[in-house]
Amino acid sequence: MKKYFQNKYNMQYKMVALVTGASSGIGRDMARYLNKLGYNLIITARDEQKLKELKEELEIKKEKNQYNNTSIDIFIADLRKEQECIELYKHVKEKYKNIDILINNAGFGAFGSFLETDLETELNMIDVNIKAVHILTKLFIQDMVRENKGTILNVSSVAGFMPGPLMATYYGTKNYVFRLSEALREELRKKKSNVKISVLCPGPVKTNFNKVAKVKFNLHEASSQYVAKYAIDKLLKHKFLIIPKFSIKMARFFSKITPDNILAKVCYHMQEKKR
């Protein structure tokens, strides 16, 4: 018999959510919050040790909170590899048949002039930030549409709204995620489907991203806990575009009214400060 959870939005959800990039940062905090709400979790990343630590942490909390009789399933996957994305989908399909929430959170960036940045790093970034998101969205959304239920959250960035000199590849990947999500929203609307899609576009967040990308933000960084909770709360209310902070909402507004050549100059100046 399948178990359902009555959440604070007075909506019944079968408790299954898949979170990619769950070993750290926003993905890890989203997994924590979803578990608190009562969802069974499938957490995936390359770092097996960090996933095990997260699972142990959540199981300890589960013992203290008897209402939260949830399961945490670990799947180790390198989402740079197409076949491992497909294997993740097959594993979830076989074990759970269908899921209620897919969160495409895995991703990373790299800083530097496009003339000088490492090609292999950029191709890996495209594989994780675009190709993995595309594959998982494609496979799971087809199942969701057949069942006429389910929700997908794609994690983009404020970078998805503008050009990003000195982080050109990263900005390009996040623009792809944002535009793909916009297009799918309209396709689902035309089909009158109950499947929902959302896209998260945060600004600077205090996570391991900065270390990997080798940047230092001069703007205030939001906590990953705040961004994760904000995103899930808006997701459950079927908000499409999720922007956690007012300053980032203003950045989105100005990006729409500023000529592209001026916007590129402003972005270059802002990026230069990240060195």
C-alpha positions in Angstrom: 0.0 0.0 0.0 1.4 3.4 -1.0 1.9 6.0 1.7 0.8 9.6 1.3 1.8 12.6 3.3 -0.5 15.6 4.1 1.8 18.6 3.9 1.4 22.1 5.2 -0.2 23.2 1.9 -3.0 20.8 2.5 -2.1 18.7 -0.6 -1.5 15.0 -0.7 1.8 13.9 -2.1 3.2 10.4 -2.6 6.5 10.8 -0.8 9.2 10.3 -3.5 11.6 13.0 -4.6 14.9 12.7 -6.5 17.6 15.3 -5.9 20.8 15.5 -8.0 23.9 17.1 -6.6 22.7 16.3 -3.1 26.1 15.9 -1.5 26.5 19.6 -0.7 25.1 23.1 -1.0 21.6 23.8 -2.1 20.9 20.2 -3.2 21.8 18.8 0.3 19.6 21.4 2.0 16.7 20.7 -0.3 17.0 17.0 0.5 17.0 17.9 4.2 13.9 20.0 3.9 12.0 17.6 1.7 12.8 14.8 4.2 11.5 17.0 7.0 8.2 17.5 5.0 7.9 13.7 4.8 9.2 12.8 1.4 11.1 9.6 0.6 14.4 10.6 -1.0 16.6 9.4 -3.8 19.8 11.4 -3.4 22.5 11.3 -6.0 26.0 12.7 -6.6 29.6 11.4 -7.3 30.7 11.7 -3.6 29.5 8.5 -1.9 30.9 9.4 1.5 29.0 12.7 1.6 25.8 11.0 0.6 26.3 8.4 3.3 26.9 11.2 5.8 23.7 12.9 4.7 21.7 9.7 4.9 23.0 9.0 8.4 22.1 12.5 9.5 18.6 12.2 8.2 18.1 8.7 9.7 19.1 10.0 13.1 16.6 12.8 12.8 14.0 10.3 11.7 14.5 8.3 14.9 13.8 11.5 16.9 10.7 12.4 14.8 8.5 9.4 14.7 6.0 11.1 12.3 8.7 11.1 9.6 8.9 7.5 8.5 10.8 8.1 5.4 13.4 6.2 3.3 16.7 7.6 1.9 18.0 5.9 -1.2 21.6 6.6 -2.4 22.6 6.3 -6.0 26.2 7.1 -6.9 26.3 8.7 -10.4 28.7 10.8 -12.5 26.2 12.9 -14.4 28.9 13.9 -16.9 28.4 10.5 -18.4 25.2 10.0 -20.5 24.9 6.3 -19.6 25.0 7.0 -15.9 22.1 9.5 -16.3 20.1 6.8 -18.0 21.1 4.2 -15.4 19.9 6.6 -12.7 16.5 6.9 -14.4 16.2 3.1 -14.9 17.1 2.5 -11.2 14.4 4.9 -10.0 11.9 3.6 -12.5 12.5 0.0 -11.4 12.3 0.7 -7.7 9.7 3.4 -7.5 7.9 3.2 -10.8 7.1 7.0 -10.6 8.3 9.9 -8.6 6.6 13.1 -7.6 9.5 15.6 -7.6 12.6 15.7 -9.7 15.2 18.3 -8.7 17.9 18.9 -11.3 20.4 20.6 -9.0 23.8 19.2 -10.0 26.1 21.7 -11.7 29.3 23.7 -11.5 31.1 26.7 -12.9 34.5 27.9 -13.9 36.0 31.4 -14.0 38.2 32.9 -16.7 38.5 34.3 -20.2 37.0 31.9 -22.8 40.4 32.2 -24.6 42.2 30.7 -21.7 39.8 28.3 -19.8 40.3 24.6 -20.1 38.3 22.9 -22.8 37.8 19.6 -21.0 36.5 21.4 -17.9 34.0 23.3 -20.1 32.8 20.1 -21.9 32.3 18.4 -18.5 30.4 21.5 -17.4 28.1 21.3 -20.5 27.6 17.6 -19.8 26.5 18.2 -16.2 24.7 21.6 -16.5 22.9 20.9 -19.8 23.1 17.3 -21.0 22.3 15.7 -17.7 19.4 18.1 -17.0 18.1 17.5 -20.5 18.3 13.7 -20.2 16.7 13.4 -16.8 14.0 16.0 -17.6 13.2 14.3 -20.9 12.8 10.8 -19.3 11.0 11.7 -16.2 8.6 14.3 -17.7 7.4 11.7 -20.2 6.4 9.4 -17.3 4.9 12.3 -15.4 2.7 13.4 -18.4 1.5 9.8 -18.8 0.5 9.8 -15.1 -0.7 13.4 -15.3 1.1 14.4 -12.1 4.5 15.4 -10.9 6.8 18.4 -10.6 10.3 19.2 -11.9 12.5 21.9 -10.5 15.5 22.9 -12.7 18.2 24.9 -10.9 19.4 27.7 -13.2 20.8 31.0 -11.9 20.6 34.8 -12.2 23.3 34.0 -14.8 20.6 32.5 -17.0 19.3 36.0 -17.7 22.4 37.7 -19.1 25.7 37.2 -20.9 28.6 36.3 -18.7 32.0 37.4 -20.0 34.7 35.7 -17.9 32.2 32.9 -17.1 30.9 32.5 -20.6 30.3 28.8 -20.6 28.6 28.7 -17.2 26.3 31.5 -18.1 25.4 29.8 -21.4 24.5 26.6 -19.7 22.3 28.3 -17.2 20.5 30.2 -20.0 19.8 26.8 -21.6 18.2 25.5 -18.4 16.1 28.6 -18.0 14.9 28.7 -21.6 14.3 24.9 -21.7 12.1 25.3 -18.6 10.2 28.2 -20.1 9.5 26.2 -23.2 8.3 23.1 -21.3 6.0 25.2 -19.2 4.2 26.4 -22.3 4.0 22.9 -23.8 2.5 21.5 -20.6 0.0 24.4 -20.5 -1.1 23.7 -24.0 -1.6 20.1 -23.2 -3.6 21.1 -20.1 -1.3 18.8 -18.1 -1.2 18.7 -14.3 2.6 18.3 -14.5 4.3 21.4 -13.2 7.8 22.8 -13.9 9.7 25.4 -12.0 13.1 27.0 -12.4 15.2 28.3 -9.5 17.4 31.4 -10.3 19.3 32.4 -7.2 22.1 34.9 -7.1 25.3 34.3 -5.0 24.9 31.5 -2.6 27.3 30.4 0.1 28.2 26.9 -1.2 31.1 24.9 -2.5 30.4 26.3 -6.0 32.7 29.3 -5.3 35.7 27.0 -4.5 35.2 24.9 -7.6 34.6 27.9 -9.9 37.5 29.8 -8.2 35.6 33.0 -7.6 34.9 35.2 -4.7 31.6 37.2 -4.7 31.6 40.8 -3.5 27.8 40.7 -3.2 26.1 39.3 -0.1 25.8 35.5 -0.4 22.5 33.9 0.7 22.7 30.8 2.8 22.0 27.5 1.0 19.5 26.6 3.7 17.4 29.8 3.0 17.5 29.3 -0.8 16.6 25.6 -0.5 13.6 26.2 1.8 12.4 29.1 -0.2 12.6 27.1 -3.4 10.7 24.1 -2.1 8.0 26.3 -0.6 7.5 28.1 -3.9 7.7 24.8 -5.8 4.9 23.3 -3.8 2.8 26.3 -4.6 3.5 25.7 -8.3 5.5 29.0 -8.8 7.3 28.8 -12.1 10.1 31.4 -11.7 11.7 31.2 -8.3 14.0 34.1 -7.3 14.9 34.0 -3.6 16.0 37.6 -3.1 14.7 41.1 -4.0 18.1 42.2 -5.3 18.1 39.3 -7.8 14.6 40.1 -8.8 15.8 43.6 -9.6 18.7 42.2 -11.6 16.3 40.2 -13.6 14.2 43.3 -14.3 17.1 45.4 -15.4 18.4 42.6 -17.6 15.2 42.7 -19.6 15.3 46.5 -20.2 19.1 46.9 -20.7 20.5 46.6 -24.3 22.6 43.5 -24.6 25.9 45.2 -25.4 25.5 47.4 -22.3 24.5 44.4 -20.2 27.6 42.5 -21.4 29.9 45.4 -20.3 28.2 45.6 -16.9 28.5 41.8 -16.4 32.2 41.9 -17.4 32.8 44.6 -14.7 31.0 42.6 -12.1 32.8 39.4 -13.1 36.2 41.1 -12.9 35.6 41.8 -9.2 35.2 38.0 -8.5 38.9 37.3 -9.1 
